[in-house]
Structure formats: structure tokens, C-alpha cells
Amino acid sequence: MNIFKNGRWGSYRHQLLNEGNHYTSIPFFPEKFFTTPTNACVDVLTPGDFSSLQWIQSSSDPKSGEKYAVRYSSLNFRDVMLASGKLPRGSLPGKIINFAVEDLAHKECLIGMEFAGHNSEGKRVMGIVGSQGLAYHIFGEPCFLFDVPQSWTLEDAATVPLVYCSVFYALVVRGQVKAGESILIHSGSGGVGQAAIAVALSYGCKIYTTVGGYIVIFTLLNTIEKPAKTCQSTITPP
């Protein structure tokens, strides 16, 4: 795995030592034995053991979707739960592709749900995938892809699609949020919480959110912080 430390990229490696605790040379491995995979993705070989995260070659390309080069991918809560073994693969829902359900439980490389990169024409895009987001490239459905604004970096863009789509579905599609309504958002400092605050403010809502033992009240004009114990009695249901 790549490691970013002190502003530089590198990796941790096992190095053989001789009796004098000096490094020993690693035998040369002929280049002819190396292969260049058409695609590779990151997967955890032993759930619960983070040291088993490795790049593995993908077995085949999907039959649908357009091909996109991945430049940045982000880790979400589901990815951590899968890698730690706390979320069994069999509990994942199916993924709908061309009106057919693809079984994710028996698919390799489930880690990674969003990415930022380029399409075949070099255009910057960001989007959501059902799995295999940590890869050389992905095959995505155009309906889950978005253009990256010029003022954003691809690194920033990789953190946006999943949380904002989740919030938009919850508040706008299902919740039918309207201007002037009050909304209680828990864990406002997290990704979903920040996205929910931004969307709710854009709709002109009054927001109550919990952050580190405090309840914070947002309006379009000001922000008020109060200790949670002293202001709970002032909160009324929307």
C-alpha cells in the first residue's frame, strides 16, 4: 500500500537483516516474470486484518458502463466496516445494472464507492459506483457521473458525490424539504452532516445540529452555539 507521510509518498516494506543487523540485498526478480494488468483494484484478503489490504488484478471487465480513469478514490464508512469484518459481504444489497440485479456479495474488490478522474476524452468527472472504486479504472453508469467544477481539484471532488447524493435523496426526494422548516441533524461535523447542513441552508431552513456535545443552531444570517444540556428544552419539533 502507498503511504503518505511528511509530505511524501512511499511504502512500508519488510527488509531482511543479517546477523549484524545490516540490510541484505533482495534477489533480483527478472522483469519477464512481471505482468502489466489491464486493471487492478484494492481488496482486503482477510476481513479484520488491515495489513492484508492489497492490489489484486481484476478478473474481468463488466459488460456495461463507460470506462473512466481513476485519479482519486475516497474511503467511506461502508468500506471501513467491510475491511474490519464488521459488515459481512452477504449483507450487501444487489446493484441494478440495465434493469438486472448484480449480486455484490460474491464480487471481488468491494471497497470503494466514489471516485474522481477522467473519461476517455480527458474530461474531469466524479461519480458513484457500487464497488471497486479503488482501482486503476472503473466502469460507471453515466447517470451517476457529474462534471467537476473548474475551481475544484480532483482530490476535493472525490469526497463529494456519495454524501451529497445521500443527503439530496433523504431531504429533497424523500423528505420534501421546504423553506422555513426546522431540521435536526446529528453529527454535523461528519461528511453527511456537513452536506446536510449545506443543502438545508440552500433551501432556507433553520438547522439544529449536534457537534461534540453542543447543539448548534444555523440560520442564513447567523450561527448560535449552546451547550447541549442547557438548550435541549428550547428545541421544538419541526
Rosetta blueprint (number, residue, H / E / L):
1 M L
2 N E
3 I E
4 F E
5 K E
6 N L
7 G L
8 R E
9 W E
10 G E
11 S E
12 Y L
13 R L
14 H L
15 Q L
16 L L
17 L E
18 N L
19 E L
20 G L
21 N L
22 H L
23 Y E
24 T L
25 S L
26 I L
27 P L
28 F L
29 F L
30 P L
31 E H
32 K H
33 F H
34 F L
35 T L
36 T L
37 P L
38 T L
39 N L
40 A E
41 C E
42 V E
43 D E
44 V E
45 L L
46 T L
47 P L
48 G L
49 D L
50 F H
51 S H
52 S H
53 L E
54 Q E
55 W E
56 I E
57 Q E
58 S L
59 S L
60 S L
61 D L
62 P L
63 K L
64 S L
65 G L
66 E E
67 K E
68 Y E
69 A E
70 V E
71 R E
72 Y E
73 S E
74 S L
75 L L
76 N L
77 F H
78 R H
79 D H
80 V H
81 M H
82 L H
83 A H
84 S H
85 G L
86 K L
87 L L
88 P L
89 R H
90 G H
91 S H
92 L L
93 P L
94 G L
95 K E
96 I E
97 I E
98 N L
99 F L
100 A E
101 V E
102 E E
103 D L
104 L L
105 A L
106 H L
107 K L
108 E L
109 C L
110 L L
111 I L
112 G L
113 M L
114 E E
115 F E
116 A E
117 G E
118 H E
119 N L
120 S L
121 E L
122 G L
123 K L
124 R E
125 V E
126 M E
127 G E
128 I E
129 V L
130 G L
131 S L
132 Q L
133 G L
134 L L
135 A E
136 Y L
137 H E
138 I E
139 F E
140 G E
141 E L
142 P H
143 C H
144 F H
145 L E
146 F E
147 D E
148 V L
149 P L
150 Q L
151 S L
152 W L
153 T L
154 L H
155 E H
156 D H
157 A H
158 A L
159 T L
160 V L
161 P H
162 L H
163 V H
164 Y H
165 C H
166 S H
167 V H
168 F H
169 Y H
170 A H
171 L H
172 V H
173 V H
174 R H
175 G L
176 Q L
177 V L
178 K L
179 A L
180 G L
181 E L
182 S E
183 I E
184 L E
185 I E
186 H L
187 S L
188 G L
189 S L
190 G L
191 G H
192 V H
193 G H
194 Q H
195 A H
196 A H
197 I H
198 A H
199 V H
200 A H
201 L H
202 S H
203 Y L
204 G L
205 C L
206 K E
207 I E
208 Y E
209 T E
210 T E
211 V E
212 G L
213 G L
214 Y E
215 I E
216 V E
217 I E
218 F E
219 T L
220 L L
221 L L
222 N L
223 T E
224 I E
225 E E
226 K E
227 P E
228 A H
229 K H
230 T H
231 C H
232 Q H
233 S H
234 T H
235 I L
236 T L
237 P L
238 P L
